[in-house]
Amino acid sequence: MKKIGIIGIGKLGLCFALNLEKAGFEVYGVDVSEEYVNNINNKKINSPEPFVNEMLESSSRFFASTKTDFILKNNITDVFVMVATPSLADGTYNHSQIEKVTDELISFGIEQKPVNLYIGCTTMPGYCNLLAEKMKPFGYTVSYNPEFIAQGNIIHDQQYPDQVLIGDADKETGDKLESIYRKMVKNNPVYCRMDSLSAEITKLATNCFLTTKISFANSIGDLAIKSGADYEKIIQAIGADSRIGKKYLNYGFGFGGPCFPRDNRALDAFAKKQDYPLLISEATDEVNKKHLEFQVQRYLEKYAINEPIEFDYVSYKKGSVIIEESQQLALAVKLAKAGRKVIVNDREEVKEEVEKKYPGLFEFP
C-alpha cells in the first residue's frame, strides 16, 4: 500500500489526508499541537467542515504525530507540506513555517532514498526554486502543488478539482504526483504541468482574476444603482456571454476571506519587485474598498435612523465560520459605529468571535 506523508494537518491538510486515505493510501500526518494530534488519533475532532467528522470516524489508515521524523521513520518518500504562510505587512507571504519544517528535515541528515516534497501552501513566486537548492544536497526534491478550494467545500473541491496545478521538480517527480491525484480525484481534471515559478504565479493569478470578476460585477452594479438602472438584468446579460461566464459574476458583498485578498496583494507585491506593477490588482483592491463605502451609504439611506439593520451572517461567506477580511462584517461594523442598531445572526462560534473582537458593538438574537 502506498504511503503518503503530510506535514501540517490543519483544516486543509486534514481534508487532504482524509481524501487520500479514502482513496486507499496509508497516510501519516504531522502537526505541532499534541492535543489536536491526540484528538485526531482518537477521532474526537468536531470540525464544521462538511464530511470531515464522518470520514475521520470511518478512517483506518490515517495516523498522526507531533514528530516530523514520524514520516521518515515510516520510509515515506512522498511528503506534502501544508503549513500556514501568513501575510506580511508588505503583502508578501511569510515562509517561516516551511523553513522550520525543512530545517528540521535537514537536521535528520541526508536521505538515502530521494524524498519528494510537494509544497501545498501558497508561496511567493521564486521561493520553491530557492527551497529546492537548499534541500537538494540532503536528498530532497521540491515541487509546488497548491490547491484551489473553497472553505466549507474543501472535501468536495479536492475530489472534483477543475485543474491540478503541478510545478514539478522534474518529469519523473511530476508523474508521481499526478498519479497520486489520479487515484484520489473522482473526475477528470486538467493537469497543468509546468516549472515551479510558473506554477506559483499561476496560483496567485487565478485568484486575482476571480477578484477582478467580483469587483467588476460590484462596480457595474453600483453604477447601475446610482443611475437608476436594473443591475441584476445587466449583470445577468453580461454573464450570458460565453466569453465571460456567470461564475463569480454576481452583485453583492466584496471579496474577502483568507485567500482572495492576500493572493491579490501578494501578486502585486511580486510584480513590483519585477519592476512591473500590476495595475489591475491594485485597482481590484481599490474597487473592493470603494464598493464597501458605497454599500455603507446605501444602507444608511435605506434604513431609518431608529430601524434595526439585521445581518443573517457576517462570516466572509455564508456557511463559513471565518471572519477574516469579511466584507459584510466590515459593513456591519461601519454601520454600528455610525450609530445604527445592528443585529448579527450567525453560528454561535461566529457570534462569539465577533463579540470578542467588537465587544458591545452588536446585538445578537
C-alpha positions as CSV (number, residue, x, y, z in Angstrom):
1,M,0.0,0.0,0.0
2,K,1.3,3.4,-1.0
3,K,2.3,5.6,2.0
4,I,1.9,9.4,1.9
5,G,3.2,12.0,4.5
6,I,1.5,15.3,5.2
7,I,3.2,17.9,7.4
8,G,0.5,20.3,8.5
9,I,-2.8,18.7,9.0
10,G,-4.9,21.7,9.8
11,K,-8.2,22.4,8.1
12,L,-6.8,22.0,4.5
13,G,-4.2,19.2,5.3
14,L,-6.7,17.2,7.3
15,C,-9.2,17.2,4.5
16,F,-6.5,16.2,2.0
17,A,-5.3,13.4,4.4
18,L,-8.9,12.0,4.7
19,N,-9.4,12.1,0.9
20,L,-6.1,10.3,0.3
21,E,-7.0,7.7,3.0
22,K,-10.3,7.1,1.4
23,A,-8.6,6.6,-2.0
24,G,-6.6,3.7,-0.5
25,F,-3.4,5.4,0.7
26,E,-1.8,5.0,4.1
27,V,-1.4,8.5,5.4
28,Y,0.9,9.8,8.1
29,G,0.2,13.3,9.3
30,V,2.3,15.7,11.5
31,D,1.1,18.7,13.4
32,V,2.5,20.8,16.3
33,S,-0.4,20.5,18.7
34,E,-0.3,17.4,20.9
35,E,-3.9,17.8,21.9
36,Y,-5.0,18.2,18.3
37,V,-3.0,15.2,17.2
38,N,-4.4,13.1,20.0
39,N,-7.9,14.1,19.1
40,I,-7.3,13.1,15.5
41,N,-5.9,9.7,16.6
42,N,-8.9,9.2,19.0
43,K,-11.3,10.5,16.3
44,K,-12.7,13.2,18.5
45,I,-12.4,16.2,16.1
46,N,-15.5,18.2,15.8
47,S,-14.9,20.1,12.5
48,P,-17.5,22.5,10.9
49,E,-16.1,21.5,7.5
50,P,-18.6,19.1,5.8
51,F,-17.8,15.4,5.8
52,V,-14.7,15.7,7.9
53,N,-16.1,14.2,11.1
54,E,-17.7,11.3,9.3
55,M,-14.6,10.5,7.2
56,L,-12.3,10.6,10.2
57,E,-14.6,8.3,12.1
58,S,-14.5,5.7,9.3
59,S,-10.8,6.0,8.6
60,S,-8.4,3.2,9.4
61,R,-5.2,4.1,7.6
62,F,-4.6,7.7,8.9
63,F,-2.1,8.2,11.7
64,A,-0.9,11.4,13.3
65,S,2.0,12.6,15.3
66,T,3.8,15.7,16.6
67,K,7.2,14.3,15.5
68,T,8.4,15.2,12.0
69,D,10.7,12.1,11.9
70,F,7.5,10.1,12.2
71,I,7.2,10.4,8.4
72,L,10.9,9.5,7.7
73,K,10.8,6.5,10.1
74,N,8.0,5.0,8.1
75,N,10.1,5.2,4.9
76,I,7.7,7.7,3.1
77,T,9.1,9.3,0.0
78,D,6.2,11.5,-1.0
79,V,5.5,14.3,1.5
80,F,3.0,17.1,1.2
81,V,3.9,20.3,3.2
82,M,0.6,22.2,4.1
83,V,1.6,24.6,6.8
84,A,0.5,28.2,7.1
85,T,2.1,31.0,5.2
86,P,0.6,34.2,6.7
87,S,0.8,37.6,5.0
88,L,3.5,40.1,5.9
89,A,2.9,43.9,6.1
90,D,4.2,44.4,2.5
91,G,1.7,41.9,1.1
92,T,4.2,39.1,0.6
93,Y,4.0,35.7,2.3
94,N,5.9,34.6,5.3
95,H,7.6,31.2,4.6
96,S,9.0,30.8,8.1
97,Q,6.9,27.7,8.9
98,I,8.1,26.0,5.7
99,E,11.6,26.9,6.7
100,K,11.1,25.5,10.2
101,V,9.9,22.2,8.7
102,T,12.6,21.9,6.1
103,D,15.3,22.8,8.6
104,E,14.1,20.0,10.8
105,L,14.1,17.6,7.9
106,I,17.7,18.6,7.2
107,S,18.7,18.0,10.8
108,F,17.9,14.3,10.4
109,G,20.7,14.0,7.8
110,I,21.0,13.1,4.2
111,E,18.2,10.8,2.9
112,Q,19.4,7.6,1.2
113,K,16.3,7.4,-0.9
114,P,15.1,10.6,-2.7
115,V,12.2,12.2,-0.8
116,N,9.8,14.3,-2.8
117,L,8.4,17.4,-1.0
118,Y,5.2,18.8,-2.5
119,I,4.6,22.4,-1.2
120,G,0.8,22.7,-1.0
121,C,0.7,26.1,0.8
122,T,0.8,29.4,-1.1
123,T,4.2,30.8,-1.6
124,M,5.8,33.9,-3.3
125,P,6.9,33.2,-6.9
126,G,10.5,32.1,-6.9
127,Y,10.5,30.7,-3.3
128,C,10.3,27.0,-4.3
129,N,13.3,27.3,-6.6
130,L,15.3,28.7,-3.6
131,L,14.0,25.9,-1.4
132,A,14.9,23.3,-3.9
133,E,18.5,24.5,-3.9
134,K,18.6,24.3,-0.1
135,M,17.1,20.8,0.0
136,K,18.9,19.1,-2.9
137,P,22.1,18.3,-1.1
138,F,20.1,16.4,1.6
139,G,18.2,14.1,-0.9
140,Y,15.0,16.1,-1.3
141,T,13.2,17.3,-4.4
142,V,10.8,20.3,-4.2
143,S,7.7,20.7,-6.3
144,Y,4.8,23.2,-6.0
145,N,1.3,21.9,-5.7
146,P,-1.3,24.4,-4.3
147,E,-5.0,23.6,-4.2
148,F,-8.0,25.6,-5.4
149,I,-10.6,25.1,-2.8
150,A,-13.4,27.0,-1.1
151,Q,-13.9,26.9,2.7
152,G,-17.0,24.9,3.5
153,N,-16.5,22.8,0.4
154,I,-12.9,21.5,0.8
155,I,-13.6,17.8,0.7
156,H,-15.7,18.1,-2.4
157,D,-13.3,20.5,-4.1
158,Q,-10.4,18.2,-3.6
159,Q,-12.3,15.3,-5.0
160,Y,-13.6,17.2,-8.0
161,P,-11.0,19.8,-9.0
162,D,-11.2,21.7,-12.3
163,Q,-7.5,21.6,-12.5
164,V,-4.5,20.1,-10.7
165,L,-1.6,22.6,-10.7
166,I,1.8,20.9,-10.6
167,G,5.1,22.9,-10.6
168,D,7.3,19.8,-10.8
169,A,10.9,19.3,-9.8
170,D,11.3,17.1,-12.9
171,K,9.2,14.9,-15.1
172,E,9.5,11.8,-13.1
173,T,8.5,13.5,-9.8
174,G,5.6,15.3,-11.6
175,D,4.4,12.0,-12.9
176,K,4.4,10.5,-9.4
177,L,2.4,13.5,-8.1
178,E,0.0,13.3,-10.9
179,S,-0.5,9.5,-10.3
180,I,-1.4,10.3,-6.7
181,Y,-4.1,12.7,-7.8
182,R,-5.4,10.4,-10.4
183,K,-6.1,7.8,-7.7
184,M,-7.7,10.4,-5.4
185,V,-9.9,12.5,-7.6
186,K,-13.3,11.4,-8.8
187,N,-13.5,13.4,-12.0
188,N,-11.1,14.1,-14.9
189,P,-9.4,17.4,-14.2
190,V,-6.9,19.2,-16.4
191,Y,-3.4,18.5,-15.2
192,C,-1.4,21.7,-15.6
193,R,2.3,20.8,-15.5
194,M,5.0,23.5,-15.5
195,D,8.0,24.7,-13.6
196,S,7.5,25.8,-10.0
197,L,8.0,29.6,-10.7
198,S,5.3,29.5,-13.4
199,A,3.0,27.4,-11.0
200,E,3.5,29.9,-8.2
201,I,2.5,32.8,-10.5
202,T,-0.5,30.7,-11.8
203,K,-1.8,30.1,-8.3
204,L,-1.8,33.8,-7.4
205,A,-3.0,35.0,-10.9
206,T,-6.0,32.6,-10.8
207,N,-7.4,34.0,-7.6
208,C,-6.6,37.5,-8.8
209,F,-8.7,37.0,-11.9
210,L,-11.6,35.9,-9.7
211,T,-11.3,39.0,-7.5
212,T,-11.3,41.1,-10.7
213,K,-14.6,39.5,-11.8
214,I,-16.1,40.1,-8.4
215,S,-15.0,43.7,-8.3
216,F,-16.1,44.3,-11.8
217,A,-19.6,43.0,-11.1
218,N,-19.9,45.0,-8.0
219,S,-18.7,48.2,-9.6
220,I,-21.1,47.8,-12.5
221,G,-23.9,47.1,-10.0
222,D,-23.0,50.2,-8.1
223,L,-23.1,52.3,-11.3
224,A,-26.5,50.8,-12.3
225,I,-28.0,51.6,-8.8
226,K,-26.5,55.1,-8.9
227,S,-28.0,55.8,-12.4
228,G,-31.4,54.1,-11.7
229,A,-30.8,51.0,-14.0
230,D,-31.5,47.4,-13.3
231,Y,-28.2,45.9,-12.0
232,E,-29.5,42.3,-11.9
233,K,-30.5,42.2,-15.5
234,I,-27.3,44.0,-16.6
235,I,-25.0,41.5,-14.8
236,Q,-27.1,38.5,-16.0
237,A,-26.8,39.7,-19.6
238,I,-23.0,40.2,-19.2
239,G,-22.6,36.8,-17.8
240,A,-24.6,35.2,-20.6
241,D,-21.7,35.9,-22.9
242,S,-19.8,32.6,-23.1
243,R,-16.5,34.6,-23.3
244,I,-17.2,36.0,-19.8
245,G,-19.4,33.4,-18.0
246,K,-21.6,33.6,-14.9
247,K,-19.3,32.2,-12.2
248,Y,-18.2,34.9,-9.7
249,L,-20.1,37.5,-11.7
250,N,-22.7,38.5,-9.1
251,Y,-23.6,41.7,-7.3
252,G,-23.2,41.6,-3.6
253,F,-20.6,41.9,-0.9
254,G,-17.0,42.4,-1.9
255,F,-14.4,39.7,-1.9
256,G,-12.8,38.7,1.4
257,G,-11.7,35.6,3.4
258,P,-8.3,34.0,3.8
259,C,-7.3,33.7,0.2
260,F,-8.5,36.2,-2.4
261,P,-7.4,39.5,-0.7
262,R,-4.0,38.0,0.2
263,D,-3.2,36.5,-3.2
264,N,-4.2,39.7,-4.9
265,R,-1.8,41.7,-2.8
266,A,1.0,39.1,-3.0
267,L,0.9,39.1,-6.8
268,D,1.0,42.8,-6.9
269,A,4.0,42.8,-4.4
270,F,5.8,40.3,-6.6
271,A,5.1,42.3,-9.7
272,K,6.5,45.5,-8.1
273,K,9.7,43.6,-7.3
274,Q,10.0,42.8,-11.0
275,D,9.5,46.5,-11.8
276,Y,6.2,45.7,-13.4
277,P,3.3,46.9,-11.2
278,L,0.1,45.1,-11.8
279,L,-2.3,48.0,-12.1
280,I,-5.3,45.6,-12.4
281,S,-4.5,44.1,-9.0
282,E,-4.2,47.5,-7.4
283,A,-7.5,48.6,-9.0
284,T,-9.3,45.5,-7.9
285,D,-8.3,46.1,-4.3
286,E,-9.3,49.8,-4.5
287,V,-12.7,48.9,-6.1
288,N,-13.4,46.5,-3.3
289,K,-12.8,49.3,-0.7
290,K,-14.9,51.7,-2.8
291,H,-17.8,49.2,-3.0
292,L,-17.8,48.8,0.7
293,E,-18.2,52.6,1.1
294,F,-21.0,52.6,-1.5
295,Q,-22.8,49.9,0.5
296,V,-22.4,51.8,3.7
297,Q,-24.1,54.9,2.2
298,R,-26.8,52.8,0.6
299,Y,-27.7,51.1,3.9
300,L,-27.7,54.4,5.8
301,E,-30.1,55.8,3.2
302,K,-32.3,52.7,3.0
303,Y,-32.9,52.2,6.8
304,A,-34.5,54.8,9.0
305,I,-32.3,56.0,11.9
306,N,-34.2,54.0,14.5
307,E,-34.7,51.0,12.3
308,P,-32.6,48.0,13.2
309,I,-30.3,46.5,10.5
310,E,-30.0,42.8,10.7
311,F,-27.3,40.5,9.1
312,D,-28.1,36.9,8.7
313,Y,-24.4,36.1,8.5
314,V,-21.1,38.1,8.9
315,S,-18.6,35.4,8.1
316,Y,-16.8,36.1,4.8
317,K,-19.3,33.8,3.1
318,K,-22.5,32.1,4.1
319,G,-21.9,28.8,5.9
320,S,-18.3,29.6,6.9
321,V,-17.1,30.3,10.4
322,I,-14.2,32.5,9.1
323,I,-14.5,36.3,9.6
324,E,-11.0,37.2,8.2
325,E,-11.4,40.2,5.9
326,S,-15.2,39.6,5.8
327,Q,-16.7,42.5,3.8
328,Q,-20.2,42.0,5.4
329,L,-18.7,42.2,8.9
330,A,-16.8,45.3,7.8
331,L,-20.1,46.8,6.6
332,A,-21.8,45.9,9.9
333,V,-19.0,47.5,11.9
334,K,-19.2,50.7,9.9
335,L,-23.0,50.9,10.3
336,A,-22.8,50.2,14.0
337,K,-20.1,52.8,14.5
338,A,-22.3,55.3,12.6
339,G,-24.8,54.9,15.4
340,R,-27.2,52.3,13.9
341,K,-28.6,49.4,15.8
342,V,-27.1,46.3,14.1
343,I,-28.2,42.7,14.8
344,V,-25.9,39.9,13.9
345,N,-27.4,36.4,13.4
346,D,-24.8,33.7,12.6
347,R,-23.4,30.5,14.0
348,E,-22.7,30.6,17.7
349,E,-18.9,30.3,17.2
350,V,-19.1,33.3,14.8
351,K,-21.1,35.4,17.2
352,E,-18.7,34.6,20.0
353,E,-15.7,35.6,17.8
354,V,-17.4,38.8,16.7
355,E,-18.3,39.8,20.2
356,K,-14.7,39.1,21.3
357,K,-13.4,41.3,18.6
358,Y,-16.0,44.1,18.8
359,P,-17.3,43.9,22.4
360,G,-20.7,45.5,22.9
361,L,-20.9,46.8,19.3
362,F,-23.7,44.5,18.1
363,E,-26.9,42.8,19.3
364,F,-27.3,39.1,19.0
365,P,-30.7,37.3,18.8
